[in-house]
Amino acid sequence: MESICWPCAAPSLDPRQTVGEILAEPLRTHNLADGHARAPRIVDLLRVVGLDPTFVNRYPHEFSGGQRQRIGIARALAVEPDLIVCDEPISALDVSIQAQVINLLEQLQREFGITYLFIAHDLAVVRHIADRVAVMYLGKIVEVASSDALYSRPLHPYSVALLSAVPVPDAVAERSRRRIILQGDIPSPSSPPSGCRFHTRCWLRERLGNPDICMSVEPQLSSPDPHRPDHVAACHFVSELTNMVQPGAFLPAETAAPAPP
């Protein structure tokens, strides 16, 4: 069974229901705990997410943002899911609370063997929690790889641009890095550009002399390395990109771009 954890718990929690009533609803809907078994199950859910079971009769407005997010996680756990879709689960929280929620999610994963589909824009958090990462642009996946492979050797120019914007906790290294600033407006997802959706803002295409193939042919996900078939990217010029990007640096080298084939 699948469940979901929302970006901001407050709007997803009925302000007219107590925490006990909120957690009882999925149990009742899916016939997971009836009668006298329901109250102990609610207590267990609160304990699992680190909340005091005596909070069961409180209303959502009586909790902090981090506590409400824990209630949302408890509700997702109530149906005993195999998969939880975590849609920006920490984006509305303070940094210190974000760490607590991430640690809770990892603890629950170890304890219950849950798979997460973790949707986020914070690349540092993604690197910390994800085993495999899919990068999307305008609603289309442009690269898929293990977390280690993506962050050490990205194969798509959009991935490179994203990673170049992630600050590193080293003042010397940070000063030596060059961030890639994407130019132009983001196209409409409902009417994406022809060919490669990223070609209107692609720094790599510009360096290669704006080849027409980027506008006319949509690239498919493929692996340039037969020894790493699980690392795929949708770009016509992956080999040129790998020659321009320093491994582990996420940034193009200072060398001139090779001519397109």
C-alpha positions in Angstrom: 0.0 0.0 0.0 1.1 3.6 -0.7 0.7 6.7 1.4 1.8 10.3 1.2 3.4 13.0 3.4 2.4 16.5 2.4 4.8 19.5 2.1 3.0 21.5 4.9 1.1 19.5 7.4 -1.1 22.3 8.7 -3.4 22.6 5.6 -3.7 18.8 5.4 -4.9 18.4 9.0 -8.6 19.0 9.7 -8.7 21.8 12.4 -12.0 20.5 13.7 -10.5 17.1 14.5 -8.3 16.1 17.4 -5.0 14.2 16.7 -6.7 11.0 17.8 -9.6 11.5 15.3 -7.1 12.4 12.5 -5.1 9.2 13.1 -8.3 7.1 13.5 -9.7 8.0 10.1 -7.3 5.9 7.9 -7.5 3.1 10.4 -11.3 3.1 10.1 -11.4 3.7 6.4 -9.1 0.7 5.6 -10.4 -1.5 8.4 -7.0 -1.8 10.0 -8.1 -1.5 13.7 -11.6 -1.8 15.0 -13.2 -1.1 18.3 -10.9 -1.4 21.3 -7.8 -2.0 19.1 -8.0 1.4 17.6 -7.0 3.5 20.6 -3.8 1.5 21.4 -2.8 1.7 17.7 -3.1 5.5 17.8 -1.0 5.6 20.9 1.7 3.4 19.2 1.7 5.8 16.1 2.3 8.8 18.3 5.1 7.1 20.1 6.7 5.9 16.9 7.0 9.5 15.6 8.2 10.9 18.9 5.1 12.5 20.2 3.6 12.2 23.7 0.5 9.9 23.6 -1.2 12.3 26.0 -1.5 14.8 23.0 -4.2 12.6 21.5 -7.0 15.0 22.4 -5.3 18.1 21.2 -6.1 20.0 18.0 -3.6 20.8 15.2 -3.4 24.5 16.1 -1.9 23.5 19.5 1.2 22.1 17.9 4.4 23.5 16.4 5.2 23.1 12.7 7.6 20.2 13.4 5.0 18.5 15.6 2.3 18.8 12.9 4.7 17.3 10.4 5.2 14.3 12.8 1.4 13.9 13.0 1.3 13.9 9.2 4.0 11.2 9.2 2.1 9.2 11.8 -1.0 9.4 9.6 1.0 8.1 6.6 2.2 5.2 8.7 -1.2 4.3 9.9 -2.0 2.3 6.8 1.2 0.3 7.1 2.5 1.4 3.7 5.3 -0.2 1.6 5.9 3.2 -0.1 5.5 6.8 1.2 5.5 9.7 -1.2 7.3 12.5 0.6 6.4 15.6 -1.2 8.8 18.4 0.0 8.2 17.1 3.6 10.6 19.6 5.2 10.4 22.6 3.0 8.2 24.5 5.4 10.3 23.8 8.5 13.2 25.6 10.2 16.6 24.1 9.5 17.0 22.6 13.0 13.6 21.0 12.7 14.4 19.7 9.2 17.2 17.7 10.6 14.9 16.1 13.2 12.3 15.1 10.6 15.0 13.7 8.3 16.4 11.6 11.2 12.9 10.4 12.0 12.3 9.4 8.4 15.5 7.4 8.3 14.7 5.8 11.6 11.3 4.7 10.4 12.8 3.4 7.2 15.2 1.2 9.1 12.5 0.0 11.5 9.7 -0.7 9.0 11.6 -1.2 5.7 9.6 1.6 4.0 10.6 2.9 0.5 10.4 6.7 0.1 9.7 8.6 -3.1 11.3 11.8 -1.8 10.5 14.9 -3.8 12.7 17.9 -2.9 14.6 20.9 -4.3 17.2 20.9 -1.5 20.0 19.0 -3.1 22.0 18.6 0.1 19.0 16.8 1.7 18.5 14.7 -1.4 22.2 13.6 -1.3 21.8 12.7 2.4 18.6 10.6 2.2 18.4 9.2 -1.4 19.9 6.0 -2.8 18.9 6.9 -6.4 18.1 10.3 -7.8 16.0 11.4 -10.8 16.5 14.9 -12.0 13.5 16.5 -13.7 13.2 19.6 -15.9 9.8 20.8 -17.1 8.1 17.6 -15.9 10.5 15.3 -17.8 13.3 13.2 -16.2 16.6 14.2 -17.7 19.0 12.1 -15.6 18.8 9.0 -13.3 21.7 7.7 -11.2 22.8 6.6 -7.8 23.3 9.4 -5.4 27.1 9.0 -5.3 27.3 8.8 -9.1 25.1 11.9 -9.7 27.0 14.1 -7.3 30.4 13.0 -8.4 29.9 12.8 -12.1 26.6 14.4 -13.5 25.9 13.7 -17.1 23.3 16.3 -18.0 23.9 20.0 -18.3 20.9 20.8 -16.1 22.2 18.6 -13.3 25.6 20.3 -13.6 24.0 23.7 -13.2 22.0 22.6 -10.2 25.0 21.1 -8.4 27.1 24.2 -9.1 24.6 26.2 -7.0 25.0 24.0 -3.9 27.3 25.8 -1.4 30.1 23.7 0.1 31.3 24.1 3.7 34.9 25.1 2.6 35.6 28.8 2.1 38.7 28.1 -0.1 36.9 25.6 -2.3 33.8 27.8 -2.5 35.8 30.8 -3.8 37.4 28.6 -6.5 34.1 27.3 -7.8 32.2 28.9 -10.7 28.4 28.8 -10.5 26.6 28.3 -13.8 23.8 30.9 -14.1 21.1 29.8 -16.5 19.9 32.5 -18.8 16.4 33.2 -20.1 13.0 32.5 -18.8 11.7 29.1 -17.8 9.4 27.8 -20.6 5.8 26.8 -19.9 5.5 23.1 -18.9 2.2 23.0 -20.7 3.9 24.0 -24.0 7.5 22.9 -23.7 10.2 23.7 -26.4 10.6 21.2 -29.3 13.5 18.8 -29.2 15.4 18.9 -25.9 13.3 20.8 -23.4 16.4 22.4 -21.8 17.9 23.7 -25.1 16.6 27.3 -24.6 18.6 27.7 -21.5 21.4 25.2 -22.0 24.9 26.5 -21.3 26.4 23.4 -23.0 24.6 23.9 -26.2 25.8 27.5 -26.3 29.4 26.4 -25.8 29.0 23.9 -28.6 27.9 26.5 -31.1 24.1 25.9 -30.8 23.8 22.7 -32.8 20.4 22.2 -34.4 19.8 18.7 -33.2 19.0 20.0 -29.7 16.0 21.9 -31.2 14.8 19.2 -33.5 15.3 15.8 -31.8 14.2 15.0 -28.3 17.1 13.0 -26.6 16.2 9.8 -24.8 17.6 8.5 -21.6 20.7 6.4 -22.3 24.0 5.5 -20.7 27.3 6.5 -22.3 29.1 3.9 -20.2 28.3 0.2 -20.8 29.9 -0.5 -17.4 27.4 1.8 -15.6 24.1 1.1 -17.3 22.1 2.4 -14.3 23.4 6.0 -14.9 21.4 7.4 -17.7 20.9 11.0 -19.1 18.8 12.5 -21.9 21.4 14.6 -23.7 22.9 14.5 -27.2 26.3 15.6 -26.1 27.0 13.6 -22.9 30.6 12.7 -24.1 31.3 16.4 -24.7 30.0 17.2 -21.2 32.1 14.6 -19.5 35.2 16.1 -21.2 34.3 19.6 -19.9 33.3 18.8 -16.3 35.9 18.0 -13.6 35.0 14.9 -11.7 33.6 15.9 -8.3 33.7 19.6 -9.0 30.3 19.8 -10.8 31.7 22.6 -12.9 33.0 22.9 -16.5 36.8 22.9 -16.8 38.6 26.0 -18.1 39.4 24.2 -21.3 37.7 25.2 -24.5 34.7 23.2 -25.6 35.3 20.6 -28.3 33.6 21.0 -31.6 30.3 19.2 -31.9 30.3 16.1 -34.1 
